[in-house]
Amino acid sequence: MGKKIKITESTLSRIIERMVNEQHSTSTDQPTTINAGVETNIVIALIDTLKMWERKEYKSDESRWKEYYSDIENILKKHI
């Protein structure tokens, strides 16, 4: 199995916050707020994704981080 990368909750939170802000920066200068129900759905989707990442093997570190980014981006597009 490939090398596992541990992602802390705070790191994941920063990644999500950055992606949300990037996604909405073209449409508004105001920061995006997320209500509690949507936030819960995002957290559940992220937990499921983290479990998938633990089982999956990647060809390289680059393919791993690209897929991580893509997965998180898709979760945000679905829920925001």
LINPEPE-V389424 format. One record per residue. PSI is psi as a letter, one per 20 degrees, with the letter a starting at -180 (none if undefined). D_FIRST is the distance of its C-alpha to the first C-alpha in whole Angstrom. Layout:
BEGIN
psi->{PSI	PSI}
d_first->{D_FIRST	D_FIRST}
END
This chain:
BEGIN
psi->{q	r	p	q	p	p	p	r	g	h	g	g	g	g	g	g	g	g	g	g	h	g	h	i	h	h	h	q	i	q	q	p	q	p	r	h	g	g	g	g	h	g	g	g	h	h	g	g	g	h	g	g	h	h	h	q	q	q	h	r	h	g	h	g	h	g	h	g	g	g	g	g	g	h	g	g	h	h	i	none}
d_first->{0	4	7	8	12	15	18	21	23	26	24	23	27	28	25	27	30	30	29	32	34	33	34	37	39	40	42	43	44	43	40	38	39	37	38	37	36	34	32	31	30	28	26	25	24	22	21	20	18	16	15	14	12	10	9	8	6	9	11	12	13	16	15	13	16	19	17	17	21	22	20	23	25	25	26	29	30	30	32	34}
END
